[in-house]
Amino acid sequence: MISQSWWWLLAAGAVLLILLRKTIRRSLRRWTWRHALRTRRELGFRLNPVTLTRKQRLKAELLADADLRARVTEFAAETGREEASLLADVSLYLDEIIPNFNLITTYRFGKSLAGWLLRTCYRVRIGRSAEAALNRIPRDASVVYVMNHRSNADYLLVAFLLANRVSISYAVGEWARVWPLERLFRSFGSFFVRRRFRDPLYHAVLERYVQRAVAQGTTQGIFIEGGLSRDGRLQEPKLGLLDYMLRAGAKELVFIPVGINYDRVVEDSNLVREAQGKPRRGPVALVRRTALWLLGLAWRGATGRFHRFGYAVANFGQPIHARAVLEGTDLRAMAWEARRPLLEAMADSLVRAVGAEVPITPVAAVAWVYRNMDDPAPGRAQLRDCMFSLLAQAQERGLPLYLPRGSYQRSFEVGLRVLLLRRILYFDEGRLVLPAHKAPLLDYYAHGVAHLLDRTRKS
């Protein structure tokens, strides 16, 4: 039994902790920040000015922003609401949008965890990179990495590949606003965007945050399609964030096209299901399927039968300078209808640049060849010969072809093995057969590179 003196000692310790909580918190924050800065010096990467600004300080600065205040006054006059009520909404929106970047979370733990997850599932590679041109980008330029959106793993893949070069602030959708993903993404410097949310006040707040970040040189990462591709093809570009960035008043704005592809997209069956017009699976069904899938992976790993999903590849293309594309036109002084054609032309050029960098991975190549053969059930040798011919033409044309170990044979073997392991294709009397219910899944991978390879077939 605990004596009375011990109870008094515990009570005194609790009171002391309460009295010193601010001092302890301040000391812990200083220690964390010193440790974070030491991490930065060791790694030598470029940090974003906005993500390094403490959240409450950044929020106070945005609440006092003259442009945002003027918009609030306009909304008050239009809607009849009091400015104080609108400012309360602005405060809530800022709490939701502004990240809470943590250097230690990102680079001591996040980078290692992302690397472990990606390398456990994939062979992670940079296919090609315009390194010389990228190194010539002025250090005071505002850089935006523009990507196609294949998987929710895109965030991890590009951040991991660029971890020793720069920290990226992503625009993340509502799907990640669940515990613990929300706290994790905020600590990585990402900001949240409500898609299809019509409140003009919210978009005014988001616009000022994005413009401030771009004007101060924060490196951004955006998915030009706005969301995941359901059928594998590149989607039409979204103009919202692009419009904000081009009107941010940055000294120099540079877009770097990034093409991403995987031999297996983890959520491919759900995406194909939605592309076919079927209803989305409910949260319970989704959790059950995910849990069973993870248990299956764990069991195959424990029994030594686990095979990685193939390759995850990213290509980094030639930088695109906004000033050169717009020919010096200042969009800030233009109304929406006047600047929209320029925005659409800019977005189209970015989509083409990103599409030109999408890697032709082994599974994508095998899928495209299979779906474009005259024989609906070819033999292995017949499929291999057609693929070799395709790869030779693609290499001759300078397409973003990823060849494992520089070998056509290796590319064919990896692509076919992944499709056989997933039972998308199977052998029947020496012929490769595609089950009818798996055809949309094979098409999904073929569509991902069709914009590159269809022209090869025509030529």
Phi, psi and omega in degrees: 000137182285131181287165182296325181296325177292323177297319178296321181293317178296319179296319179295321177296320179296317178297319180296318178296321179296317181293326184260011187299321180294319179295317180296317180297318180294318180295319179295320180296317180296318180297316179299317182293319177298318179296320179295316179294326176294322175299316180299316181295322181294319184275331175071026180268169179271130181258152180276132180299316184290318182292337177280340178289133181298146189301314183293323177294316179295321178298315180297321180294321179288325177296332179266002182298129185296318180296317180294321177298319179296321178295320178299318178298319178298315180296323179297318179292324182285322187261343183082003177279156178286148180297325181298321179293319178294321179294327176296320176295319178301317180299318178295318179296320179295320176301324182285322188276313191294130178284172178230071188300137179227114183298319183292315178303317186287311192255340174271320185248315185299314181297317180294317180294316179298317179298319180294315180297312183294315183287336174293322184266329188225164162266107188272129184218150162264118184288301177212156183209134177279066190300317182298315180292323180294323180289342179273356178294128180303144182293335180269007179282151173270122187251135177233121174273118183255123190231155164279157186244099180264322188207160174291347174286350180304321180302312181291317186299307184290319178299320179293317182292333181258008189302326181268007181246314185197154171263137185250137173260114183266151165269118186246138181281181184293341183301332183268004181273052175228150178287138001263007185298323183299311180296323181294313181293322177298318181293339176275358178093012179276152176241149188263141182234128173276118180270143180059032176257123195267355183296116182296332178294319178300316182292330175293320178293313179299318180300314182293324178296312182297317181294322178295317181297315182292316182298330180270004174091017178290128179286122184253156171232120180232151175259110189298336179280345179084340180195177181293141175285125181277330183251004179095337181282158171294137182264170176295143183288152173260144189258345189304295182296324178299318178299315179301315185292320182290341178254021183278344182078026179293147179301315176210127183247124185235129177256133177246112180288134180233122176258132184236141174205155181227149171286341171211122173270122189302320184264023187300320182295323177293319180294317179295321178300317179291324179296332179277002179084008179282151181294149177295146175292143178290166182303320182294314180297321181294316179296319181296313180296319180296317180297316179296320179297316179294321177296321177297318177298316180298319180295317178295324177294319181291330181263007176074021182249011182280131174241138177296162188281005184105217186254143169242117190232141174230138175245142180243118187267188181293135179298145178243118181271122184300321182298322181290319181292319181275357180055042176078004180293131178266111183284345185295330183268006185253142175289165184303312183296329180284323184269346183303314178301324178291321178296317181296320178295319178295315181297319179297319179295325178290318179298318178297319180294319178293316179300325180290346181255357181297121184292139173271094183277167184305314181295318180298319180294314180296317181298316181295316181297314182301316185285348181247014176272151178290327180277120181288345179220074185286162172278168182300313182295321179296316178295320180297315181297318178296322180291319178300318179298317179297314182298321179297316179295318180296320179293321179296325181277356179075026178289158183285067184275128175256115180250110176302124181059020178068022188242129173297317183298316180296319179298316179296315182296317181295313182298314181292320181298317180299317181292324177290318180298327180272001180060026171286324170239153174211156180273134175222106182055044176081002180250145178270117187249140177252112177298145185301321183286349178262351183302316178299328180289319177295320178298324180304316181284325177294321180297331183298336180237008183297326181294341177265318190269338179300323179291331177294320179294320181293327181281000000 
